[in-house]
Amino acid sequence: MNNEFTFRRIGSRGCEILDPSGAVVAWSVDELWAVVITARMNDDLRSAGAEEVCPGGLLPCGPDSRA
């Protein structure tokens, strides 16, 4: 399992945004926006101190989390 958001191209231009567990959580109209969105989501996880992502959710599961 990956610990970061990723994307994959679908069709001729669109992209699916995938959460760390591989579930589709969003779509973008082109690859440039997919790069921007995934980078922002990954930065938000890192700044929250997430060392890993809880299974089935986006809450940080690191040693300082209260999940």
Biotite code that builds the C-alpha atoms (Angstrom):
import biotite.structure as struc

atoms = struc.array([
    struc.Atom([0.000, 0.000, 0.000], chain_id="A", res_id=1, res_name="MET", atom_name="CA", element="C"),
    struc.Atom([1.188, 3.487, -0.895], chain_id="A", res_id=2, res_name="ASN", atom_name="CA", element="C"),
    struc.Atom([1.277, 6.292, 1.710], chain_id="A", res_id=3, res_name="ASN", atom_name="CA", element="C"),
    struc.Atom([0.626, 9.102, -0.769], chain_id="A", res_id=4, res_name="GLU", atom_name="CA", element="C"),
    struc.Atom([-2.123, 10.298, -3.062], chain_id="A", res_id=5, res_name="PHE", atom_name="CA", element="C"),
    struc.Atom([-1.511, 9.444, -6.721], chain_id="A", res_id=6, res_name="THR", atom_name="CA", element="C"),
    struc.Atom([-3.357, 9.757, -10.013], chain_id="A", res_id=7, res_name="PHE", atom_name="CA", element="C"),
    struc.Atom([-3.875, 7.761, -13.166], chain_id="A", res_id=8, res_name="ARG", atom_name="CA", element="C"),
    struc.Atom([-4.961, 8.857, -16.619], chain_id="A", res_id=9, res_name="ARG", atom_name="CA", element="C"),
    struc.Atom([-8.370, 7.797, -17.855], chain_id="A", res_id=10, res_name="ILE", atom_name="CA", element="C"),
    struc.Atom([-9.781, 8.386, -21.285], chain_id="A", res_id=11, res_name="GLY", atom_name="CA", element="C"),
    struc.Atom([-8.025, 10.890, -23.488], chain_id="A", res_id=12, res_name="SER", atom_name="CA", element="C"),
    struc.Atom([-7.525, 13.727, -20.980], chain_id="A", res_id=13, res_name="ARG", atom_name="CA", element="C"),
    struc.Atom([-9.007, 13.059, -17.559], chain_id="A", res_id=14, res_name="GLY", atom_name="CA", element="C"),
    struc.Atom([-7.355, 11.645, -14.461], chain_id="A", res_id=15, res_name="CYS", atom_name="CA", element="C"),
    struc.Atom([-8.577, 9.843, -11.369], chain_id="A", res_id=16, res_name="GLU", atom_name="CA", element="C"),
    struc.Atom([-7.116, 10.967, -8.039], chain_id="A", res_id=17, res_name="ILE", atom_name="CA", element="C"),
    struc.Atom([-6.429, 7.984, -5.776], chain_id="A", res_id=18, res_name="LEU", atom_name="CA", element="C"),
    struc.Atom([-6.076, 7.999, -2.002], chain_id="A", res_id=19, res_name="ASP", atom_name="CA", element="C"),
    struc.Atom([-3.262, 5.998, -0.368], chain_id="A", res_id=20, res_name="PRO", atom_name="CA", element="C"),
    struc.Atom([-5.410, 2.851, -0.270], chain_id="A", res_id=21, res_name="SER", atom_name="CA", element="C"),
    struc.Atom([-6.109, 3.085, -4.019], chain_id="A", res_id=22, res_name="GLY", atom_name="CA", element="C"),
    struc.Atom([-9.712, 4.311, -3.848], chain_id="A", res_id=23, res_name="ALA", atom_name="CA", element="C"),
    struc.Atom([-10.785, 7.019, -6.312], chain_id="A", res_id=24, res_name="VAL", atom_name="CA", element="C"),
    struc.Atom([-11.547, 10.188, -4.341], chain_id="A", res_id=25, res_name="VAL", atom_name="CA", element="C"),
    struc.Atom([-11.610, 12.837, -7.092], chain_id="A", res_id=26, res_name="ALA", atom_name="CA", element="C"),
    struc.Atom([-11.260, 13.495, -10.813], chain_id="A", res_id=27, res_name="TRP", atom_name="CA", element="C"),
    struc.Atom([-9.442, 16.158, -12.765], chain_id="A", res_id=28, res_name="SER", atom_name="CA", element="C"),
    struc.Atom([-9.886, 17.387, -16.294], chain_id="A", res_id=29, res_name="VAL", atom_name="CA", element="C"),
    struc.Atom([-6.223, 17.023, -17.223], chain_id="A", res_id=30, res_name="ASP", atom_name="CA", element="C"),
    struc.Atom([-2.875, 15.749, -16.012], chain_id="A", res_id=31, res_name="GLU", atom_name="CA", element="C"),
    struc.Atom([-1.552, 19.154, -14.955], chain_id="A", res_id=32, res_name="LEU", atom_name="CA", element="C"),
    struc.Atom([-4.396, 19.611, -12.452], chain_id="A", res_id=33, res_name="TRP", atom_name="CA", element="C"),
    struc.Atom([-3.956, 16.026, -11.240], chain_id="A", res_id=34, res_name="ALA", atom_name="CA", element="C"),
    struc.Atom([-0.315, 16.818, -10.425], chain_id="A", res_id=35, res_name="VAL", atom_name="CA", element="C"),
    struc.Atom([-1.307, 19.992, -8.569], chain_id="A", res_id=36, res_name="VAL", atom_name="CA", element="C"),
    struc.Atom([-4.088, 18.294, -6.588], chain_id="A", res_id=37, res_name="ILE", atom_name="CA", element="C"),
    struc.Atom([-2.057, 15.249, -5.551], chain_id="A", res_id=38, res_name="THR", atom_name="CA", element="C"),
    struc.Atom([0.938, 17.397, -4.568], chain_id="A", res_id=39, res_name="ALA", atom_name="CA", element="C"),
    struc.Atom([-1.285, 19.579, -2.383], chain_id="A", res_id=40, res_name="ARG", atom_name="CA", element="C"),
    struc.Atom([-2.984, 16.610, -0.745], chain_id="A", res_id=41, res_name="MET", atom_name="CA", element="C"),
    struc.Atom([0.363, 14.952, -0.025], chain_id="A", res_id=42, res_name="ASN", atom_name="CA", element="C"),
    struc.Atom([1.757, 18.191, 1.434], chain_id="A", res_id=43, res_name="ASP", atom_name="CA", element="C"),
    struc.Atom([-1.288, 18.442, 3.729], chain_id="A", res_id=44, res_name="ASP", atom_name="CA", element="C"),
    struc.Atom([-0.689, 14.901, 5.003], chain_id="A", res_id=45, res_name="LEU", atom_name="CA", element="C"),
    struc.Atom([2.998, 15.582, 5.631], chain_id="A", res_id=46, res_name="ARG", atom_name="CA", element="C"),
    struc.Atom([2.330, 18.874, 7.417], chain_id="A", res_id=47, res_name="SER", atom_name="CA", element="C"),
    struc.Atom([-0.191, 17.086, 9.654], chain_id="A", res_id=48, res_name="ALA", atom_name="CA", element="C"),
    struc.Atom([2.606, 14.767, 10.769], chain_id="A", res_id=49, res_name="GLY", atom_name="CA", element="C"),
    struc.Atom([1.131, 11.664, 9.160], chain_id="A", res_id=50, res_name="ALA", atom_name="CA", element="C"),
    struc.Atom([3.654, 8.860, 9.094], chain_id="A", res_id=51, res_name="GLU", atom_name="CA", element="C"),
    struc.Atom([1.075, 6.487, 7.716], chain_id="A", res_id=52, res_name="GLU", atom_name="CA", element="C"),
    struc.Atom([-2.602, 6.630, 6.860], chain_id="A", res_id=53, res_name="VAL", atom_name="CA", element="C"),
    struc.Atom([-5.228, 4.769, 8.863], chain_id="A", res_id=54, res_name="CYS", atom_name="CA", element="C"),
    struc.Atom([-6.844, 1.957, 6.893], chain_id="A", res_id=55, res_name="PRO", atom_name="CA", element="C"),
    struc.Atom([-10.177, 3.134, 5.515], chain_id="A", res_id=56, res_name="GLY", atom_name="CA", element="C"),
    struc.Atom([-9.602, 6.790, 6.298], chain_id="A", res_id=57, res_name="GLY", atom_name="CA", element="C"),
    struc.Atom([-7.389, 9.800, 5.850], chain_id="A", res_id=58, res_name="LEU", atom_name="CA", element="C"),
    struc.Atom([-6.562, 10.379, 9.509], chain_id="A", res_id=59, res_name="LEU", atom_name="CA", element="C"),
    struc.Atom([-2.907, 10.365, 10.528], chain_id="A", res_id=60, res_name="PRO", atom_name="CA", element="C"),
    struc.Atom([-1.894, 7.244, 12.442], chain_id="A", res_id=61, res_name="CYS", atom_name="CA", element="C"),
    struc.Atom([1.526, 8.398, 13.563], chain_id="A", res_id=62, res_name="GLY", atom_name="CA", element="C"),
    struc.Atom([2.682, 8.303, 17.181], chain_id="A", res_id=63, res_name="PRO", atom_name="CA", element="C"),
    struc.Atom([1.235, 11.743, 17.952], chain_id="A", res_id=64, res_name="ASP", atom_name="CA", element="C"),
    struc.Atom([-2.211, 11.127, 16.489], chain_id="A", res_id=65, res_name="SER", atom_name="CA", element="C"),
    struc.Atom([-5.306, 10.962, 18.619], chain_id="A", res_id=66, res_name="ARG", atom_name="CA", element="C"),
    struc.Atom([-7.239, 8.715, 16.250], chain_id="A", res_id=67, res_name="ALA", atom_name="CA", element="C"),
])
